[in-house]
Amino acid sequence: MKRALAIAAALLVAAALWAAPRPAHAPGVATRDFEAYWAAGRTALERASPYQRGALWARERTVPGVSPERDELLPFVSPPMILPVFASLARLPYAWARVVWLSLLALACALGAWAAFRLAGFRGGDAAVAGILAVTFSPLTATLALGQVSGIAFAGLALALVALRARSGFDALALACSAVQPNLAIAALAGARRATLAPFAVAAALVAAATAASLFAFGGGIGAYAVTLLRHGASETGDVIQFSLSSMAAPLIPAAGPALAVLLLAASAALAAAFARRSAPERSVAFACALLPFAMPFFHDQDLIAVLIPAAFALAAWQRKGAITGALGALFVAVDWLDLAQQPASRYEDVLLAAAAACAVAALHPTRRALWLALPVAIAGMLAPLAAAHPVPIWPFSLPPHFHVPANLGAAATWAREQRAAGLLRTQPLAILLRSLALLGCALLALSLWSAPEERAPLRARATPRSRTPGPARAGSPADPG
C-alpha cells in the first residue's frame, strides 16, 4: 500500500505537468522577481542607490519583457549584504544571469528541503517520499518560479539547524545566509541558547561585515534600506499578495491595523518563547517558522517555504503514530490556494499537485486515518470553479497600457499606486478565504508541535559519541514522542 501510494503521487505529479497550460503563465519577464535583483546589481555597479526609484527603473526597463511604455517598477527591498552577489550577476546579460541564479536557487532549495527532512529523521525510502512532497510544496515551487531570494534564506535556516545539532562549525555561516530575508531569519532567534550564543554572535558579525563591505563597495546607507523596508511594507497593507494575518485583516478593520500587527507580533513572540523553554533548539525554530505569517506584517506566498521545516517534523509525527493535525497542516500549506484565482487556467495543475501531496503524505502512514488527507484536495477541487469565476488580477499585466505616476514619487509610493491601479488593493472576500487556508495550515502545524514538544537536551550531548548510558532521544528519531 505504501509503495502504491508513492507511485500514485509520482504519477499525479507527472499528470500535473501534462495538465499545465501552454504557456502556464502570462507573457512578460521570465523569473519576475529576479528582474529587481539584476537591476539592483546593475544600479550598484554604477554607484547609484538601488532603493531609489529613478536609478532602479532606468535599469529595470531594459530587462527583456518589461514594458517601457508604462511605469511598472518592481522595488528592490533586499538587505545591502546581498548586493555583491547581484552585482556579480548583473555583469552578465539578463538571460545568462537568470540561468545562473536559478541554478543556485534550485540547489539551495534542494539542500534546504534535505536539511528539513533530515532534521525530522527521514532516511532511505521515506526520504524519497519526502522528496515528492517537497516537489508538490507550492511555496517552494513559487520560490523557483519567481526567482525569489527566500529560497536562499530557507536553505540557510534549515542547514543552520543541522549544523547546530552536529556542532559542525558551519552553523554561523548558514545563519548569516538566512539573513538575506529578514522576515524568515528572525525565526532563528527561537533557537538561541547559552550553548548557541557563539554561532549567533559570529553570524551577527558576518552579517555586519557583509553589510559594511557592500556599503563601502557600492555606496548608499543602511538608513535608506530601513526606510525602504518600512515604506514598502506599508504600501502592501491589504494587498492581495500579502499572506500576513495583520495585512489580510487591515481592510476589514482598518482602524486597528497597526495595533493588531503589534499585538500579533507580541503574542507570537510569547508563544515561541514559551515553547523554547521546553523544547530543543531545532524544534523551537520550527515552531517559530509556523508562526511567521501571524507575527510578520510583511509575508508573501513564497515566504511560506520556511514552513517546510515544521511540516517535516509534523510529518515525522504522522509517520510514527498517525498524528493527523500536523499532516493536515502540511497539506493546507502545500496547496497553491491563491493561484486558483490568479491563474484559473492552471487550476487542474494545482488540484493534481494537491492530490499528489496527499498521496505522498498518506504513503508515510497508510491507515484509515489517511482518508482525512483528502480534505484539502476536496476543498481545492470545490473552490477551483468559484475562483475561476472570480479571478484575482496579476501585476503588472492588469495595469493600464500607459500607466504613469508623478516623477517625484519614491519607490514605495510608486509601488502602492501600481498595486491600486492593478486592482490588488480591492477587498476580495474569496482571496482572503484562499489565503486563510494556508494560514490554517500554519496554525495546525504550530498546534501539532505544541501538543508534543521534545524534551530539551543539551547540544553538547548531541555531538558526543554514543555512551553506555542511554540519553534523551534525538528530535525526529523513531523514539521521539513529538
C-alpha positions in Angstrom: 0.0 0.0 0.0 2.8 2.4 0.9 4.6 1.8 -2.4 1.4 2.1 -4.4 0.6 5.5 -2.8 4.1 6.7 -3.5 3.8 5.7 -7.1 0.4 7.3 -7.3 2.0 10.6 -6.0 4.7 10.4 -8.7 2.1 9.8 -11.4 0.0 12.7 -10.2 3.0 15.0 -10.4 3.5 13.8 -14.0 -0.2 14.4 -14.7 0.0 17.9 -13.3 2.9 18.7 -15.6 0.9 17.4 -18.5 -2.2 19.4 -17.4 -0.2 22.6 -17.2 -1.5 25.1 -19.8 0.9 26.1 -22.6 2.1 28.6 -21.7 1.2 28.3 -18.0 1.9 31.9 -17.2 1.1 35.2 -18.9 3.9 36.6 -21.2 6.3 39.0 -19.5 9.6 38.8 -17.7 10.9 35.3 -17.0 11.6 34.8 -13.3 9.9 38.0 -12.4 11.4 38.9 -9.0 15.0 38.4 -10.4 14.2 41.5 -12.5 14.6 43.7 -9.4 17.7 41.8 -8.2 19.5 42.1 -11.6 18.6 45.7 -11.9 19.7 46.4 -8.4 23.1 44.8 -9.2 23.4 47.0 -12.3 22.5 50.1 -10.3 25.0 49.2 -7.6 27.8 48.8 -10.1 27.1 52.3 -11.3 27.4 53.6 -7.7 23.7 54.6 -7.5 21.2 53.6 -4.9 19.0 50.5 -5.8 16.5 51.7 -3.2 15.8 54.9 -5.3 13.0 54.7 -7.9 14.7 56.6 -10.7 18.0 54.7 -10.6 16.4 51.3 -10.3 13.8 51.8 -13.0 16.4 53.1 -15.5 17.9 49.6 -15.4 14.7 47.6 -15.0 13.1 49.0 -18.1 15.9 47.4 -20.1 15.0 43.8 -18.9 13.5 41.7 -21.7 9.8 41.5 -21.2 9.4 44.8 -19.3 7.1 47.3 -21.0 9.0 50.7 -21.2 5.8 52.4 -22.3 4.4 52.5 -18.7 5.6 52.5 -15.1 5.9 49.0 -13.8 8.6 49.4 -11.3 9.4 46.4 -9.1 11.1 47.8 -6.0 14.3 46.2 -4.5 13.8 45.5 -0.8 16.6 43.0 -0.1 19.2 44.0 2.5 22.5 45.5 1.3 24.6 42.5 2.3 23.4 40.6 -0.8 24.2 43.4 -3.3 27.7 42.0 -4.1 26.0 38.8 -5.3 23.6 40.6 -7.5 26.3 43.0 -8.8 28.3 40.0 -9.9 25.3 38.5 -11.7 24.5 41.9 -13.3 27.8 41.8 -15.1 26.1 39.2 -17.3 23.2 39.7 -19.7 19.8 39.2 -18.1 19.2 35.8 -19.8 22.5 34.3 -18.7 22.3 35.8 -15.2 18.9 34.3 -14.8 20.1 30.8 -15.6 23.0 31.1 -13.1 20.7 32.5 -10.4 18.1 29.8 -11.0 20.8 27.1 -10.8 22.0 28.5 -7.4 18.4 28.8 -6.2 17.4 25.3 -7.2 20.5 23.9 -5.4 19.7 26.0 -2.3 16.0 24.8 -2.2 17.1 21.2 -2.6 19.7 21.5 0.2 17.1 23.2 2.4 14.5 20.5 1.8 17.1 17.8 2.5 18.1 19.5 5.7 14.5 20.0 6.9 13.6 16.3 6.4 16.9 15.1 7.8 16.2 17.1 11.0 12.9 15.3 11.3 14.6 11.9 10.9 13.7 10.9 7.4 16.0 8.3 5.8 16.1 5.9 2.9 12.8 5.2 1.0 10.9 7.6 3.2 13.3 10.4 2.2 12.2 9.7 -1.4 8.6 10.1 -0.5 9.5 13.3 1.3 11.2 14.5 -1.9 8.0 14.0 -3.8 6.2 16.1 -1.1 8.8 18.9 -1.5 8.2 19.0 -5.3 4.5 19.5 -4.6 5.0 22.1 -1.9 3.8 25.2 -3.7 5.8 27.8 -1.7 9.0 26.0 -2.8 7.9 25.9 -6.5 6.7 29.5 -6.3 10.2 30.5 -5.0 11.8 28.9 -8.0 9.2 30.3 -10.5 9.8 33.8 -9.2 13.5 33.5 -8.6 12.9 34.6 -5.0 15.8 35.1 -2.6 13.6 33.4 0.1 15.0 30.1 -1.2 18.5 31.1 0.0 17.2 32.2 3.4 15.2 29.0 3.8 18.3 26.9 2.9 20.4 28.9 5.3 17.9 28.4 8.2 17.5 24.7 7.6 21.2 24.0 7.2 22.0 26.1 10.3 19.7 23.8 12.3 21.5 20.7 11.0 24.9 22.3 11.8 23.8 23.4 15.2 22.8 19.9 16.1 26.0 18.4 14.8 28.2 21.3 16.2 30.0 21.3 12.8 31.2 24.9 12.7 29.1 25.6 9.6 26.2 26.9 11.7 27.3 30.6 11.9 27.8 30.9 8.1 24.4 29.3 7.5 22.7 31.6 10.0 24.3 34.6 8.2 23.0 33.4 4.9 19.4 33.2 6.2 19.6 36.9 7.0 19.2 37.8 3.2 15.4 37.5 4.0 15.0 39.1 7.5 11.3 38.1 7.9 12.4 34.5 7.7 15.7 34.8 9.6 14.0 36.1 12.7 12.7 32.6 13.4 16.3 31.5 14.1 16.2 33.5 17.3 14.0 30.8 18.8 17.0 28.5 18.8 19.2 30.9 20.8 20.5 29.1 23.9 23.5 29.6 26.1 25.2 26.8 24.2 24.5 28.5 20.8 25.5 32.1 21.7 28.8 31.8 19.9 27.4 30.8 16.5 24.7 33.5 16.8 27.4 36.1 17.7 29.6 35.1 14.8 26.6 35.1 12.4 25.8 38.7 13.5 29.4 39.7 13.0 29.3 38.2 9.5 26.1 40.0 8.6 27.5 43.3 9.8 30.8 42.8 7.9 29.0 41.8 4.7 26.7 44.9 5.0 29.7 47.2 5.7 31.6 45.8 2.7 28.6 46.2 0.4 28.1 49.8 1.5 31.8 50.5 1.1 31.9 49.0 -2.4 28.6 50.4 -3.8 27.7 53.3 -1.6 24.4 54.1 0.0 23.5 53.6 3.6 21.7 51.2 6.0 19.2 54.0 6.7 18.0 54.0 3.1 17.3 50.3 3.3 15.4 50.6 6.6 13.2 53.4 5.3 12.6 51.5 2.1 11.6 48.4 4.1 9.1 50.3 6.3 7.5 52.2 3.4 7.3 49.2 1.2 5.6 47.2 3.9 3.1 50.0 4.4 2.4 50.1 0.7 1.3 46.5 0.6 -1.0 46.6 3.6 -4.2 45.0 2.5 -2.7 43.8 -0.8 -4.0 40.6 -2.2 -0.4 39.2 -2.5 0.2 39.6 1.3 -0.2 36.5 3.4 0.5 38.1 6.8 -2.6 38.0 9.1 -2.3 41.7 10.0 -2.2 42.7 6.4 -5.1 40.5 5.5 -7.2 41.9 8.3 -6.3 45.5 7.6 -9.1 46.1 5.0 -11.7 44.6 7.4 -10.6 46.6 10.5 -8.5 49.5 9.1 -8.5 51.5 12.4 -7.0 48.6 14.3 -4.4 47.7 11.7 -1.1 48.9 13.3 -2.3 47.8 16.8 -3.2 44.4 15.5 0.2 44.0 13.9 1.9 44.8 17.2 -0.4 42.5 19.2 0.2 39.6 16.8 3.9 40.0 16.9 3.9 40.2 20.7 1.6 37.1 21.1 3.7 35.1 18.6 7.0 36.0 20.4 5.4 35.0 23.7 4.3 31.6 22.3 7.7 31.0 20.7 9.5 31.8 24.0 7.2 29.5 26.0 7.8 26.7 23.5 11.6 27.2 23.6 11.7 26.7 27.3 10.6 23.1 26.9 11.9 22.0 23.6 15.2 21.6 21.7 16.5 24.5 19.6 15.7 22.9 16.2 12.1 22.2 17.2 11.8 25.7 18.7 12.9 27.3 15.4 10.4 25.0 13.5 7.6 26.2 15.8 8.6 29.8 15.2 8.6 29.2 11.4 5.0 28.1 11.7 4.1 31.3 13.5 5.8 33.7 11.0 2.8 34.6 8.9 1.0 35.6 12.1 3.9 37.5 13.5 5.3 39.3 10.5 3.5 42.3 9.0 5.1 41.6 5.6 4.9 38.0 4.3 4.4 36.6 0.8 3.3 33.2 -0.5 6.9 32.2 -1.3 8.0 33.1 2.2 5.9 30.1 3.3 8.8 28.0 2.1 10.2 28.2 5.7 7.1 26.3 6.9 8.5 23.2 5.2 10.7 22.9 8.4 7.8 22.5 10.8 6.0 20.4 8.2 8.9 17.9 8.2 8.6 17.5 12.0 4.8 17.2 11.7 5.1 14.5 9.0 7.6 12.6 11.1 5.0 12.5 13.9 2.3 11.4 11.4 4.6 8.6 10.2 5.3 7.3 13.7 1.9 7.5 15.3 -0.6 8.9 12.8 -0.8 12.4 14.3 -3.2 13.8 11.8 -3.2 17.5 12.9 0.3 18.3 11.6 -0.2 16.2 8.4 -3.3 18.1 7.5 -1.4 21.4 8.3 1.4 20.4 5.9 -1.1 19.8 3.1 -3.0 23.0 3.7 0.3 24.9 3.3 1.3 22.8 0.3 -1.7 23.7 -1.8 -1.3 26.8 -4.1 -4.6 28.4 -3.0 -4.3 31.8 -4.4 -3.2 30.5 -7.7 -6.7 29.0 -8.2 -7.9 32.6 -8.6 -4.8 34.2 -10.1 -4.4 31.7 -12.9 -7.7 29.8 -13.4 -6.2 28.1 -16.4 -3.8 26.3 -14.1 -6.4 25.1 -11.7 -6.2 21.4 -12.9 -2.5 21.5 -12.4 -2.9 22.9 -8.8 -5.5 20.3 -7.8 -3.4 17.4 -9.2 -0.4 18.6 -7.3 -2.5 18.8 -4.2 -3.6 15.2 -4.7 0.0 14.2 -5.3 1.0 15.8 -2.0 -1.9 14.0 -0.2 -0.8 10.6 -1.7 2.8 11.2 -0.6 1.8 12.1 2.9 -0.6 9.1 3.1 2.3 6.8 2.0 4.1 7.7 5.2 1.3 6.2 7.3 -1.2 4.3 5.1 -4.1 3.7 7.5 -7.8 4.6 7.5 -6.9 7.8 9.2 -5.2 8.8 6.0 -8.6 9.3 4.4 -8.7 12.7 6.2 -5.9 13.8 4.0 -8.3 14.1 1.1 -9.9 17.1 2.8 -7.6 19.8 1.4 -7.8 18.3 -2.0 -11.6 18.2 -1.9 -11.7 21.8 -0.8 -9.3 22.8 -3.6 -11.5 21.0 -6.1 -14.7 22.7 -4.8 -13.1 26.2 -4.7 -11.5 25.9 -8.1 -14.6 26.7 -10.2 -15.6 29.5 -7.8 -12.1 31.0 -8.0 -12.1 30.8 -11.8 -15.4 32.8 -11.8 -13.8 35.5 -9.6 -10.2 35.8 -10.8 -7.7 37.9 -9.0 -5.6 40.2 -11.1 -1.9 39.8 -11.5 0.6 42.7 -11.5 1.8 44.0 -13.9 -0.5 42.5 -16.5 -3.6 44.2 -15.1 -2.0 47.7 -15.2 -3.5 50.1 -17.8 -1.4 50.1 -21.0 0.0 53.6 -20.5 0.1 53.8 -16.7 2.3 56.5 -15.3 2.9 58.1 -11.9 4.4 61.5 -10.9 8.1 61.6 -11.4 8.7 62.8 -7.8 7.3 59.7 -6.1 9.6 57.3 -4.4 9.8 53.5 -5.0 7.3 52.5 -2.3 4.8 55.2 -3.3 5.1 54.2 -6.9 4.5 50.5 -5.9 1.4 51.5 -4.0 0.0 53.3 -7.0 0.8 50.3 -9.2 -1.0 47.9 -6.8 -4.1 50.1 -6.7 -4.2 50.6 -10.4 -3.8 46.8 -10.9 -6.8 46.1 -8.7 -4.8 44.3 -6.0 -5.8 46.6 -3.1 -9.5 45.9 -3.5 -11.1 43.9 -0.7 -11.9 40.5 -2.2 -13.5 38.0 0.3 -12.6 35.0 -1.8 -9.0 36.0 -2.0 -9.0 36.4 1.8 -10.6 32.9 2.2 -8.0 31.3 -0.1 -5.0 32.8 1.8 -6.6 32.0 5.1 -6.5 28.3 4.2 -2.7 28.5 4.0 -2.7 30.2 7.4 -4.9 27.5 8.8 -2.2 25.0 7.8 0.4 27.1 9.7 -1.8 27.1 12.8 -2.3 23.3 12.6 1.4 22.8 12.3 2.1 25.0 15.3 -0.6 23.1 17.3 0.9 19.8 16.3 4.4 20.9 17.6 2.9 22.5 20.7 1.0 19.4 21.7 4.0 17.1 21.7 7.3 19.0 22.1 10.5 17.2 22.6 12.3 17.4 25.9 15.2 19.7 25.5 18.7 18.1 25.6 22.0 19.9 25.8 23.5 20.5 22.4 26.9 19.2 23.6 25.3 15.8 24.4 24.0 15.5 20.9 27.5 15.8 19.4 29.3 13.3 21.7 29.8 9.7 20.7 27.1 7.2 21.9 27.8 6.2 25.5 26.7 3.2 27.5 24.1 5.3 29.4 21.0 5.9 27.3 20.4 9.6 26.7 17.4 11.6 25.5 16.1 10.8 22.1 17.1 12.9 19.2 14.4 15.1 17.7 12.7 13.4 14.8 14.1 10.0 15.6 11.7 7.0 15.9 11.9 7.2 19.7 11.0 10.9 19.7 7.5 11.3 21.2 6.9 14.6 19.3 
